[in-house]
Amino acid sequence: MTMELGLLKALLNKDFYEKNRGLRCPPEIFSKDVRKIKDCLDLAMEKYKADLTTEDLQAVFHATNKTMTTATKVSYDDLFRKMQSTKAIHGEIAEDALSSLFQQYVGEQVAQMGFSFVNGEEESLEPLRRLLDDYKNDFTPSIRVDWDDISIETLMAANKQESQWKFNIPSLRKKIEGVSGGHLIMVGARPNTGKTSFHASLIAGPDGFAHQGAKCIVLCNEESYERVGARYLSAATNMTMDEVHSNVSLAAERYDTVKQNVRIKDSTNKNLSWVEAVVKHEKPDIVILDMGDKFSSKTSDKTDVYLKDASIYARNIAKQYKCAVIWMSQLSAAAEGKVFLDQSMMEGSKTGKAAESDLMVLISKNPQVEGADEQDTQRHLNIAKNKLKGGWHGVLHCDLDGDRSLYTS
């Protein structure tokens, strides 16, 4: 009763009443005695079209119900006294309460109609159709939207942050500059092309993300964490592992800055729910999923479907936790021996991974020359998709120092 009186008191405000009048707030949502006061309130608002007080409503009520018995009059005067001492329910709380009562009322009507159908009392669906027509526009979930800030200042600041973490490969930085929290970056290559060295170079190499102060986590489920860690050590120190063994003190000095900002974890048999938990706890700036496909859960018998689901999940992680997620992936056999690559060569995926990514970098190398003894170090970065600043697409050329896990151009 107290809630109903608080709602009635809120409806004395003309603006609030107008917003919730009619079918959305029928008298039937109130209990029997309060319903009669609500009927009177509807008449008063229709006639006076102004804010009312409890005293105003009480006067109108008695003026329109002159034939009440003394006992009934005393009973309603008691209700008005309670209403006078009850605080009005304001704003969104009142709207939510009215919405809940309204939906309950409509639900009861539908249930009663259902019993009529079951008992054979109704032979036509017309009453149900009329009911739906009457209420369909007002039977909406209670929701509050906090609209995003699109002021010039906010949009300029966001644009400035579009490349918070700069690429340290000069040719790549010149065309794309860098990445920021919320971005999903897909990196694909054939086996033995240099995928792990690519993210080791971006993060631990000279002027890499770690040197820029980014907190980076590397979740690896293919190679052992020691092998991945060794590549990071080489990239950070610009030393081969033999050189590290020969001069551990120098390696430790060079490695220290990177080590403070990088965490590596063997994530074999883990899924994206686990990844999300780690990201939520660690709050990183950069997340490496090596290999991204192996974190997906088989939500379908079709590989492309569950990889698309996983890509959506990874993108949501990037957006929700404001980190850049770099998803490492194999390319299909269609990319073997080719320099120029495209989105269709992502293994196991049709367009799902491409659709969700902000940036797609596909790494290729020159075709093997028969009889050549010297290993070709040239690598080609195919920018197959780019929604970041500038939107540049094309192929960049660089070199891979495999012994030091460094990409240079």
Salt bridges, closest charged atoms under 4 A:
GLU18 OE1 - ARG21 NH1 3.17
ASP42 OD1 - LYS38 NZ 2.83
GLU46 OE1 - ARG21 NH2 3.06
GLU46 OE2 - LYS49 NZ 3.86
ASP77 OD1 - HIS62 NE2 2.68
ASP77 OD2 - LYS73 NZ 3.23
ASP78 OD1 - ARG81 NH2 3.70
ASP78 OD2 - LYS82 NZ 3.71
GLU92 OE1 - ARG144 NH1 3.07
GLU95 OE2 - LYS19 NZ 2.77
GLU126 OE2 - ARG129 NH2 2.31
ASP133 OD2 - ARG129 NH1 2.49
ASP133 OD1 - LYS136 NZ 3.83
ASP146 OD1 - ARG144 NE 3.47
GLU162 OE2 - HIS183 NE2 3.55
GLU177 OE2 - LYS166 NZ 2.77
GLU177 OE1 - LYS389 NZ 3.90
GLU222 OE2 - LYS294 NZ 3.53
GLU223 OE2 - ARG227 NH2 3.34
GLU223 OE1 - ARG231 NH1 2.85
GLU243 OE2 - ARG404 NH2 2.92
GLU282 OE1 - LYS215 NZ 3.71
GLU282 OE2 - HIS281 ND1 3.14
ASP290 OD2 - HIS199 NE2 2.88
ASP293 OD2 - LYS353 NZ 3.05
GLU336 OE1 - ARG190 NE 2.73
ASP358 OD2 - ARG315 NH1 2.67
ASP401 OD2 - ARG404 NH1 3.27
